[in-house]
Amino acid sequence: MDFDKYKEEIEQKSFKNIDKLHQISKRIWQRYDLSPYDMQNKCISRWDELEEEIGNKIVPLIKVYEDRPVTNLIFGSGSFSTGEFQASQYKKVKSYLKNNPLTLQGIVTNKSRKNGCNGKIVADKYNLPYISLDFTDWYHKFINKNESNPTKATRYWYPPNDVHKPPSEEIEHRFNIRQNQFHKALGEEIEKSVSYPTDIVSARGYNFQFCSNLFLHQKNNLPAINDTHPTDLTYIDPLTKERLYPGWQSQAVRLMLNDNLTHIRGSLIGVNYMDKTEQISELDEGPLLAIGQGIEVKQKSDYDPRQIQDLIKIMDDYFFCTLEPTGIILAWGISEEKLPVTYQDISGEPITVEQHAIIVGDKIHSGIHVFGSNLTRNLKDLEKFLLS
């Protein structure tokens, strides 16, 4: 099928799913005039019952406080297309609710407009605070004014057995510049700009890994972080138990195509704070929070990986980007300890790993049974629980 025609078809399907989220949001928040605190307490009451069934305590993915709003920051580094879509959904929610369930605190970037980031444009368009520290300018001022490519010069993640991987001392040096020095400085800019602690960070194309130095001003209450990913992270290696399709943007899509998988789905994952070099290999290893509906590719020559990534962004990322503005994300919980969770190999055979389980509303949704694996039923069950 012609790419543009297929793209229009995907857009129609995507917006239907997104509209379902908004309709549920209307009914949940308007019916009983619920507050986010009330909604989460309803979930916690059920999770306390589930604790007896699974033998493990369940805690909110995003903790809600009674005396202040639930807050969200959007981070990005490039076109800001998913970040802009998420900001637009806050505006849409405002059109039908008196009070937004979550408060968007602003846009955070590590690049300026002159270096290719559209964050300022999005912030201006939606009248949002803009928090930015350009890494290239910062590097030239504090590290080396003659370096032509500071991002490349501070790269520290390499595939296993990469012959170009620098010695460990150099990796440590680069990691220190980005995670300890630069992110501490960006965190100071965040602290100056927000009125309340941040509860959830949405990574929407942010090209650096997150670390706790970004939030030293609330180090005892770090925000939850989630990130959209363009491939299906229910697939794992049966030997190493590692995810088969991690990586950045279309590179991850290419891995799925190389394995001749025809149903390409995006994922929403929790992001762990990377504070030590020992964690570098854990890229894209956070908890799986949701799976998209994806697209069908009959053969890998139909579309190139970048085109497929664009389609996944429309079909799946935009849906994920609506979970925060609608407040639906507040129904997510996570087990305090690890439990057996079922994933799959590329042939679909089940593989059990020990991992923190994800709960949405009153249902356990982990591994291959993650939220979105049967979207119509998942949404129906969640709405039924929240409105009961």
N, C-alpha and C positions, 0 to 999 in steps of 0.2 A: 504494500500500500504506500502511496505517496506520503512522504514524511509530514508535510503540512496538513494534509487531510487527516492523518492519524493523530496528529497533535490536537486538532480541533475536537476529535472524538474523545481523546483523553481528557481534555479540558472540561467537556460536558459531564463525563463520569465523575471527575474529581469534584467539581462544584456541587454536584448532587450529594456526594458524601459529606462535604463541608457544610452544606445547608442542613443536613441531618443533625450535625453537632450543634448548630445554632438553634434549631428547633428544640432540641433537648435542653439546651442552656436556658432558653426562654421559659420552658415549663418548670425546670428545677428551681430557678431563682425567683420566678414570679409567683408560683403557686402558693407557697407558704411564706413568702418574703424571707427566705432563708438568708443567713449570712454565711460566709465561708467557714467561720468557726462552728456554726451549727452543722453544716454539711459534714465537716470533718469529724465532729464528735459522733455523728451517726455512723460514719465508717469505722471509727475506733471501737464503738460498742460492738459492732459485728466482728471486728478483728480480734477482740478479746475472746469472743466465742470460738473463732477459728483457731486461736492459740491452743485451746484445749484439744482440738481435733488434730492439729499437725505437730503439736509439741514444741512450738517455736513462737516467740513474741513477734508481733507485726507492728511496725512503726510507720508513721506517715513519711512518704517520700519528701514532701514539703510540709514542714510544720507551720500551722496557722496559729496566730496569736489573737486573742480577743480584743486587745487594746490598740491595735494598729493594722493598717492595710497589708495585704499580701502583695509582695513586690517582685518585679521582674526587670532584668536588664537584658538587652539583646546585644550580643557581640558579633562582629563581622570584620572582614578584611578586604572584600572585593566588590562585586557588583551589588551586593546587598539585596538581591532579588527575594530571597526567602525572608530576610529580615524586614524588608518593606512589606511583604505580604502579611507577616505577623502583625506589624504595626497597623496595617489597614483593618485587620480583624478586631483589634481593640476599638477602632472607630465604629465598626459595624455593631459590635456588642453595645456600645454606648447609645446607638440609635434605638435600641429596644429595651434596655435596662436603665433604671434610674442610677444605679451605682455599678460600676464594673467590678466583677469578683476579684480581679487582680489589677494592680496599678503598674503601668509601664513607666519605670523610672527614667529611661533614656536609652540612647544608642552609644555603644562603646566600640572604638576602633583602635587598631595599632598602625593604621595608615591614614594619610591625609588624602584629600581629593587629588592633589597633584601627583601622588604616587599610586593612583588607581583605585581608590576606595570611594564608594558612593554614600557612605554613612552620613555625611553632612547633608546631602541632598534629602535623604529620608528623614533625618531629624527636623530639617526646616519644613518639609512638606506636612509633617504631622505635629509640628510645634512641640518637639520633644527636646529635653536636654541632650547636648552632644558632648561626649567625653572622649577625648582623643589624645593619643601621644604617638606621633609618627616614629616608628622604630628606626627608619633610615636616618632621619634627622637626629634622633637621640643618639644613635650609634656614632654618627659623625662628630657629634659634640663631645661625647664622653669616652669613646673607645678608640676610634681610628677615623680621622677625617678623610683619609685617602682611599678607604675601601669602596670599591665600585658596587658591590652587592652584599650588604650587611646580612640579609636573610640567608643567602647561600653560605656566607662566612661563618654563620652560627648554627648551621644545620647539625643536628646531633642524632637524628633517627635514620638508620640505614637498615635495609633488609638483612636477614641473617646471611653470613658468609659473603657479604659484599666486599669485593677486593679494594674498593675505594674508601672503606670505613677507616677513619683516622684512629690513632692510638687512644687509649682510654684517658690519658691526661688531657688530650685535646678535646675529647668529648666532654669531659668534666668542665673544662674552661668555657666551651661554648654554652653548655647547659647553664652555667653560673651567670653568664651575661644575660641570657634571655629570661630564665626563670627567677633568678635572685635579684638581679640589678634592674633590668627593664620592667619586669612585672611589678616589682615593688614600687617603682616610680609611677606606673600607670595606676596602681592601686591607690596611691596618694591622691591622684586626680579624681578617682571615683569617690573617695571619702569626702572630698571637698564639695561634690556635686549632688549627693543624695541626702535626703532628710531622714530616711529610715534604713535599717539594715536591709540588704537584698536577700530575698528568700529563694529565688530561682533565677538561674542564668540560662539563657537560650543561646547556644553556640550555632550561629547561622553563617557558616563559611569563615570562621575565625581560623587563621592559619598557624597559630601557635597553640601549644598545649597549655592547659590551665594549671595554675599552682596556687597554693594558699597565700602566697605573697600578694596576690591581687586583693585579698580581703583581710589584711592584718588588723584592720579597724573593727572586724567582727570575727576574730580568729577562733573564738569559742562557739561560734554559731555560723559555720560556713554555709553558703547557699548550695542547694542542689543544682547540678548542671545537666543539661541534656543536649544531644547533638543529633542532627539528621545524618543518615548514612545512605549512600545510593545502592547498596546491595543487601541481600538477604542474609542476616547474621544468625539464622537458625541452623545454618550448615557449619559443621565443625569437623576437624580432622579426628578420625577414630583413635589414632595413636597418641597424638599430643594433646587432644581435647581443645586445641586452639581454633579460633574462627578461621574459616577458609578464605573469606573475602574482605579483609581489612584494607586500609589504605585510603588514599586521597582521591576523591572525585572519580573521574572516568577510569583511572587506573584500577580501581576496585571492580568497576563494571567489566573491564576487559578480562579480569580473572574469572568471572562467572561465565562469560562468553566462551572462554578457552575450555571450560569444562562442559560446554554444550548444553547449558541449562537454558531453557526457553522461557520460563516464567521468572522475570526479573522483578524483585520487590525491594523497596527501600525499608530501612529500619530506623527506629528512634531508640537511642541508647543513653543510659546514664554515663556520665563522664567522671572518672576519678581524678583527684588532684595529683599532679605529677610533681612531687617535691624532691625526689632523689633520682640519680642517674640509673639506679637499679630498676626503676619503673619504666624506663624508655621502651622496653620490649612489650609493655602492656597496652600499647596503643589500640584503641577500639575494643578493649576488653571489659568495659563497664556493663552493668546489667541491661538486658534487652527489655525495653519498656513497651514497645509496640511494633507491629509490622504493617507495611502498607499493602494495598491491593495489587500494586504492580502492573506490569504490562506483559503481553505475550510477544515473543520474538520467534518466528518460525525457524529462522536460521540466522547465524551470527553475521552473515553478510547483508542482512536486511537494512540495518542501520549501524552507524559507527558508534563506539562507546560514548562519545560526547553527546550525540543525539539521544541515545538511550538515557543518559544522565539527565538531560533536559526534560525528557518525558517523565522520569521518576520524580523529578522536582515538582512537576505539576500534579502528578497523580498522588504522590505519597507525602512529600515534604510539606506541601501546602496544608494537607490535612493535619499533619503533626503540629504545624505552626498555629493551628486554631485551638489546640488543647489548652494553652495558657490563657489566651484572651477570653475563652468561654468559661474558664474556671474548672473545666472537667478534669484537668490534671490533678486537682486536689483530691480526687478519689483514689489515687495511686498510693499503695503501701508497699513496704519491703520487709522481708523477714530479717531479724537481727542476726541470725546464724544461717549457715548454709544448709540447704536441703537437696535431696535428689531432684534434678530437673532434666527433662528429656529434650534432647536436640536430635539432629539427624546428620547422616553422611550424605554424599552427593547422590546416592542411589535411593535415599529416603529411609534407610534403615535407622531405627532409633538408637541413640547413644545417651547414656545417663551420665551426668556430671554433677558434682557438688557445687551449688551456687546459691546465692541469695535469691529467694523466691519473690516474685512480683504478684501483688494482689490488687485488683481493680474493683472497687465497690465491695461486693460480697463474694467475688469469685477469684480463684487463683489462676493467674494468666502468666505462665512462664514457659520458656523454651518454645517448642513447636506449637504450644497452646497459648502463645502470647496474645495480648489484646490486638485485634485486627485480623487474627487468623480466620475468624468467621465474623466479619464486621457487623452484619445485620443482626445476628444473634447477640453479639457482644454489646452492641448499643442498646438493644431491647432489654437485655438483662440488667444493664447498668441503670437505665432509666427506671425500670420497674423497682429496683432496690432503692434508688434515691427518692422516688416519689411515694414509696410505701409508708 
